Amino acid sequence: MLQVNYIRENREKVLERLSVRNFKQPELVDRIISIDEERRQTQTSLDNLSAAANTAAKQIGELMRSGKKEEAEAVKANSAGHKESIRNLSEKLAELEASQFNLLVQLPNLPHDLVKAGTTPDENEIVLVHGQPAQLPADAKPHWELAAKYDIIDFELGVKITGAGFPVYKGKGARLQRALINFFLDQAIEAGYKEVQVPHLVNAASGFGTGQLPDKEGQMYHSTVDDLYLIPTAEVPVTNLYRDVILKEEELPIKNTAYTPCFRREAGSYGSHVRGLNRLHQFDKVELVQVTHPDSSYETLEEMGRYVQSLLQKLGLHYRVLRLCGGDMGFGSAMTYDMETWSASQERWLEVSSVSNVETFQSNRSKIRFKGKEGKTHLAHTLNGSALALPRIVASILENYQTENGIIIPEVLRKYTGFDIID
């Protein structure tokens, strides 16, 4: 959530950066500023009236103690309307604050100056391309056909149990999943991240704190009886570990990693581009979350991006890195890098990771703060990234490592799988 003071003091900058997102409601900015002006005037009036009421109360007490009852009654008569006026002003202030809050939560984060304008994925900026496409057999198959051939993933069985988008992993397919989870966690720990295990359901306050609510409630599974939400990513519970916490500056950066299943309704997702593992309602992911000092958050973003690339390199996958344009970024992001692997058999790029700096957008909602060396309290910056999401990584391994004799397991995974080929 953007800070009101920044919006008021930087109106033109806010409007310019929102236009990079192709944001369609710029009038919200002026409404927020207008309400804030009225709110501040109301607050001033309330403060002045409360001070006058306190002064009158003290004066009445002193006069009564001095035996000056008539003078005390005169002061009491003059201040008789204070109580009702204070109540009216307090109610007005609460209404203004609620109106301002309801408008603020509709504003997405401001894109960083390096983020270019754009509305579609085709306008994303290609930062780098690593490696070359795998040399595949002439009859190379997409991963869903390979999964059926080797009986390692059963999509139809998942449909029977739950519905589309909930596959069943079997035999070496299940072991490959577990191997990737352990590999990603071990790599993160080696890179200085602290592993945490977190709940897979969160309350509405947690969803609001990281920006999923009220923006994405239609994409989240909601347990209505308990008013709890299944997590779309571990970013939500891990970031909320620090909600309403004031950290010490020397504690920064805080680096956490977590493995969780993730649940996304993905309403309206149909077609060949979401076939097989390309888009699921339930999938596994290892997530990275950092809480950092504002001065170093963009260095951290670059470091996180390089780290995710190192995983793709160790898996031997051909990939590219994109910096997303304003219109393709998530609601809370100030800058996002996407990592995509090439699927020769599908002839398209598959997104396997997003790494984002959300600056103070989440910390302002969640009140994640730190006390600086000068004694003042500041909002921290938060960052998150997939390291990695498993479905499309599994798809990439199956497709890019397929041979006439079976699917070769990347060397770094063999100590985790216990086998070197799926045949």
C-alpha positions in Angstrom: 0.0 0.0 0.0 1.4 3.4 -1.0 2.0 6.0 1.8 -0.4 9.0 1.8 2.4 11.5 2.5 4.3 10.3 -0.6 1.2 10.5 -2.8 0.4 14.1 -1.5 4.0 15.3 -1.9 4.7 13.6 -5.3 1.4 13.7 -7.1 2.9 14.1 -10.6 5.5 11.3 -10.1 2.8 9.0 -8.8 0.6 9.6 -11.8 3.5 9.2 -14.2 4.6 5.9 -12.7 1.0 4.6 -12.5 0.7 5.3 -16.2 3.6 2.9 -16.8 1.2 0.2 -15.5 -1.5 1.4 -17.8 -3.5 2.1 -14.6 -7.0 3.2 -15.7 -8.2 5.1 -12.6 -5.8 8.1 -12.1 -8.6 10.1 -10.6 -8.2 7.9 -7.5 -5.0 9.8 -6.7 -6.7 13.2 -6.6 -9.6 11.8 -4.5 -7.0 10.4 -2.0 -5.3 13.8 -1.8 -8.6 15.6 -1.4 -9.8 13.3 1.3 -6.4 13.6 3.0 -6.6 17.3 3.1 -10.0 17.2 4.7 -8.8 14.5 7.1 -5.9 16.6 8.2 -8.1 19.6 8.7 -10.5 17.5 10.7 -7.7 16.1 12.8 -6.4 19.6 13.5 -9.9 20.8 14.6 -10.3 17.7 16.8 -6.9 18.2 18.4 -7.6 21.9 19.0 -11.0 21.2 20.5 -9.8 18.4 22.6 -7.0 20.6 24.0 -9.6 23.3 24.7 -11.8 20.8 26.5 -8.9 19.6 28.6 -8.0 23.2 29.4 -11.5 24.0 30.4 -11.8 20.8 32.6 -8.6 21.8 34.4 -9.8 25.4 34.8 -13.2 24.2 36.2 -11.4 22.0 38.7 -9.1 24.8 39.9 -12.0 27.2 40.3 -14.1 24.7 42.2 -11.2 24.0 44.6 -10.8 27.8 45.1 -14.5 28.1 46.0 -15.3 30.1 42.8 -18.3 28.1 42.0 -20.0 30.8 39.8 -16.9 31.3 37.7 -16.6 27.5 37.4 -20.2 27.2 36.2 -19.6 30.0 33.6 -16.6 28.1 32.2 -18.6 24.9 32.2 -21.4 26.6 30.3 -18.9 27.9 27.7 -17.5 24.4 27.1 -20.8 22.6 27.3 -20.8 21.8 23.5 -17.2 20.5 23.5 -18.2 16.9 24.2 -20.7 16.6 21.4 -18.5 18.5 18.9 -15.6 16.1 19.8 -17.8 13.1 19.2 -19.0 14.5 15.8 -15.5 15.3 14.7 -14.3 11.9 15.8 -17.0 10.2 13.8 -16.2 12.4 10.7 -12.5 11.5 11.1 -13.2 7.8 11.2 -15.3 8.1 8.1 -12.6 10.0 6.2 -9.9 7.5 7.3 -12.1 4.6 6.1 -12.8 6.3 2.8 -9.1 7.0 2.3 -8.1 3.5 3.2 -10.7 2.0 0.8 -9.2 4.1 -2.0 -5.5 3.4 -1.1 -5.9 -0.3 -1.3 -7.1 0.1 -5.0 -3.7 1.6 -6.0 -1.0 -0.8 -7.2 2.6 -0.2 -6.3 4.6 2.3 -8.3 7.0 0.7 -10.8 10.7 1.4 -10.4 12.1 4.0 -12.9 13.8 1.1 -14.9 10.5 -0.5 -15.5 9.2 0.3 -19.0 5.6 1.0 -20.0 3.7 -1.8 -21.5 0.5 -3.8 -21.3 1.3 -7.3 -22.5 4.0 -10.0 -21.9 5.2 -9.3 -25.5 6.5 -5.9 -24.2 8.7 -7.4 -21.5 12.4 -6.6 -21.7 14.7 -9.5 -22.4 17.7 -9.0 -20.1 19.7 -12.1 -21.0 19.6 -15.5 -22.6 21.7 -18.4 -21.2 22.7 -21.6 -23.0 21.3 -23.2 -26.1 18.2 -25.3 -26.8 18.5 -29.0 -26.1 19.1 -31.2 -29.1 16.0 -33.5 -29.0 15.1 -36.6 -30.9 13.1 -36.0 -34.1 10.0 -37.5 -32.4 10.3 -35.4 -29.2 7.2 -35.3 -27.2 5.6 -32.8 -24.8 5.8 -33.6 -21.1 2.2 -34.8 -20.8 2.8 -37.5 -23.4 6.1 -38.5 -21.7 4.3 -38.6 -18.3 1.8 -41.1 -19.7 4.5 -43.1 -21.6 6.5 -43.7 -18.4 3.5 -43.7 -16.0 5.0 -41.0 -13.7 2.2 -38.4 -13.7 -1.5 -39.2 -13.9 -3.7 -36.2 -14.9 -6.9 -38.2 -15.3 -6.6 -39.8 -11.9 -6.3 -36.3 -10.4 -9.5 -35.3 -12.2 -11.3 -38.3 -10.6 -10.1 -37.4 -7.1 -10.4 -33.7 -7.2 -10.7 -32.1 -10.7 -8.5 -30.7 -13.5 -5.3 -29.1 -12.3 -4.6 -31.6 -9.5 -2.2 -34.2 -10.9 -1.1 -37.4 -9.2 2.6 -38.1 -9.2 3.6 -41.7 -9.3 6.8 -43.8 -8.8 9.8 -42.0 -10.2 7.6 -38.9 -10.9 6.9 -38.5 -7.2 10.6 -39.2 -6.3 11.6 -36.5 -8.8 9.3 -34.0 -7.1 10.8 -34.8 -3.7 14.3 -34.7 -5.1 13.7 -31.2 -6.5 12.2 -29.9 -3.2 15.2 -31.2 -1.2 17.7 -29.9 -3.8 16.2 -26.4 -3.8 16.0 -26.3 0.0 19.6 -27.4 0.5 20.8 -24.9 -2.1 18.9 -22.1 -0.3 20.3 -23.0 3.1 23.8 -23.1 1.6 23.1 -19.6 0.3 22.3 -18.3 3.8 18.6 -18.7 3.9 16.9 -20.0 7.1 14.4 -22.7 6.4 11.0 -22.3 8.0 7.8 -24.4 8.0 4.7 -22.3 7.9 0.9 -22.9 7.9 -0.7 -23.6 4.5 -3.8 -21.6 5.5 -3.8 -17.9 6.5 -6.3 -15.4 7.8 -7.5 -12.4 6.0 -5.1 -10.1 7.8 -2.2 -12.1 6.4 -3.7 -12.0 2.9 -4.1 -8.3 3.2 -0.6 -7.8 4.5 1.1 -9.2 1.4 -1.4 -7.7 -1.1 -3.4 -10.8 -2.1 -6.5 -9.3 -0.5 -8.6 -7.5 -1.6 -6.9 -7.7 -5.0 -6.9 -11.5 -5.7 -9.6 -13.0 -3.6 -11.1 -14.6 -6.7 -7.9 -16.5 -7.3 -7.6 -17.9 -3.8 -9.4 -20.9 -2.3 -11.4 -19.7 0.6 -12.5 -21.9 3.6 -15.6 -19.9 4.4 -16.6 -21.7 7.6 -13.3 -20.6 9.3 -12.7 -17.6 7.0 -9.2 -18.9 6.1 -7.5 -18.9 2.8 -5.3 -21.6 1.2 -1.9 -20.0 0.4 -1.2 -19.1 -3.2 2.5 -19.1 -2.3 4.7 -19.3 0.8 5.4 -15.6 0.4 2.2 -14.9 2.3 2.8 -16.8 5.6 6.6 -16.2 5.6 6.3 -12.4 5.1 3.6 -12.3 7.8 6.0 -13.7 10.3 7.2 -10.1 10.7 3.8 -8.4 10.6 3.5 -5.8 13.4 7.2 -6.3 14.3 9.8 -3.6 14.8 13.2 -5.1 13.9 16.6 -3.8 14.8 18.6 -2.4 11.8 21.5 -4.8 12.5 19.1 -7.8 12.1 18.7 -6.9 8.4 18.7 -8.6 5.9 16.4 -11.4 7.1 16.5 -14.3 4.7 13.9 -17.1 4.8 13.1 -20.1 2.6 10.1 -22.4 2.8 8.7 -25.3 0.9 4.9 -25.4 0.7 2.2 -26.7 -1.6 0.5 -23.7 -3.3 -3.2 -23.4 -4.3 -4.5 -21.1 -7.0 -8.0 -21.2 -8.5 -6.6 -19.7 -11.8 -10.2 -18.8 -12.9 -10.6 -18.6 -16.6 -7.4 -20.5 -17.4 -8.2 -22.8 -20.4 -6.6 -23.8 -23.7 -3.5 -25.7 -24.9 -1.1 -23.3 -23.2 -2.2 -24.6 -19.8 -2.1 -28.3 -20.7 -0.3 -30.8 -18.5 1.9 -29.1 -15.9 1.8 -25.7 -17.5 -0.8 -24.4 -15.1 -2.1 -26.2 -12.0 -4.4 -25.5 -9.1 -2.1 -27.2 -6.7 1.6 -27.3 -7.0 4.8 -27.4 -5.0 7.3 -24.5 -4.6 10.3 -23.5 -2.7 10.1 -19.8 -1.9 12.6 -17.2 -0.9 11.6 -14.1 1.2 13.9 -11.3 2.3 13.3 -8.3 4.6 15.9 -5.7 3.8 17.1 -2.2 4.4 15.6 0.2 1.8 19.1 1.3 0.7 20.1 -2.3 -0.3 16.9 -3.8 -1.7 17.8 -3.5 -5.4 21.2 -5.0 -4.8 19.3 -7.8 -3.1 16.9 -8.2 -6.0 19.8 -8.6 -8.4 21.4 -11.1 -6.0 18.2 -13.1 -5.8 17.9 -13.2 -9.5 21.5 -14.4 -9.9 20.8 -17.1 -7.3 17.7 -18.4 -9.2 19.8 -18.5 -12.4 22.4 -20.6 -10.6 19.8 -23.2 -9.9 18.8 -23.3 -13.6 22.4 -23.5 -14.6 23.0 -26.5 -12.2 20.0 -28.2 -13.8 21.5 -27.6 -17.2 18.4 -25.8 -18.6 18.4 -23.2 -21.4 16.7 -20.1 -20.0 16.2 -16.4 -20.4 15.6 -13.5 -17.9 12.9 -10.9 -18.5 12.3 -7.6 -16.7 8.5 -7.2 -16.8 6.9 -4.2 -18.2 4.5 -2.1 -16.0 1.3 -3.7 -17.3 2.6 -7.3 -16.7 3.8 -6.9 -13.1 1.9 -8.1 -10.1 -0.2 -5.6 -8.1 2.4 -5.1 -5.4 5.6 -5.3 -7.3 8.0 -2.3 -8.0 10.2 -4.5 -10.2 10.0 -8.1 -11.3 12.3 -10.5 -13.1 10.9 -13.6 -14.7 13.0 -16.6 -15.5 11.8 -18.8 -18.4 13.0 -22.1 -19.7 12.7 -23.1 -23.4 10.4 -26.0 -24.3 11.5 -27.2 -27.7 8.7 -29.8 -27.9 6.1 -27.1 -27.1 8.1 -24.5 -29.0 7.5 -21.8 -26.3 9.1 -20.3 -23.2 7.8 -21.5 -19.8 7.9 -19.2 -16.8 9.6 -21.0 -13.9 10.4 -18.2 -11.5 9.4 -14.6 -10.6 11.6 -12.5 -8.3 10.2 -9.2 -7.1 11.0 -6.2 -5.0 7.9 -4.8 -3.5 9.7 -2.1 -1.6 7.4 -0.8 1.2 4.2 -1.9 -0.4 3.8 -5.0 1.9 5.6 -3.5 4.9 3.2 -0.5 5.0 0.3 -2.9 5.0 1.9 -5.3 7.5 3.7 -2.7 9.6 7.1 -4.4 9.1 9.5 -1.8 10.5 13.0 -1.5 11.8 14.6 1.0 14.2 17.5 2.8 12.6 20.8 3.6 14.4 19.5 7.2 14.7 16.6 5.9 16.8 13.8 6.5 14.2 11.5 3.8 12.9 11.4 3.0 9.2 9.4 0.7 6.9 11.6 -2.2 5.7 11.6 -3.4 2.1 10.4 -6.9 1.3 11.3 -9.2 -1.6 10.2 -12.6 -2.7 11.1 -15.1 -5.4 10.4 -18.7 -6.6 13.4 -20.9 -6.2 11.8 -22.8 -7.7 8.2 -23.6 -8.7 8.2 -27.3 -9.5 5.6 -27.9 -12.3 7.3 -26.2 -15.2 10.7 -27.3 -13.9 9.5 -30.9 -14.0 8.1 -30.2 -17.5 11.4 -28.7 -18.6 13.4 -31.6 -17.3 11.1 -34.2 -18.9 11.1 -32.4 -22.2 14.7 -31.3 -22.5 16.3 -34.4 -21.1 14.3 -36.9 -23.2 16.2 -39.5 -25.3 15.3 -42.5 -27.3 16.1 -44.6 -24.2 14.4 -42.6 -21.5 14.6 -39.3 -19.6 18.0 -38.6 -18.2 18.1 -37.1 -14.7 20.3 -34.0 -14.3 23.5 -34.9 -12.4 22.9 -32.6 -9.4 19.6 -34.4 -8.7 20.8 -38.0 -8.8 21.9 -38.2 -5.2 18.4 -37.1 -4.3 16.5 -39.3 -6.7 18.6 -42.5 -6.3 18.3 -43.1 -10.1 19.7 -41.5 -13.2 17.1 -42.3 -15.8 13.3 -42.6 -16.1 12.7 -45.5 -18.5 
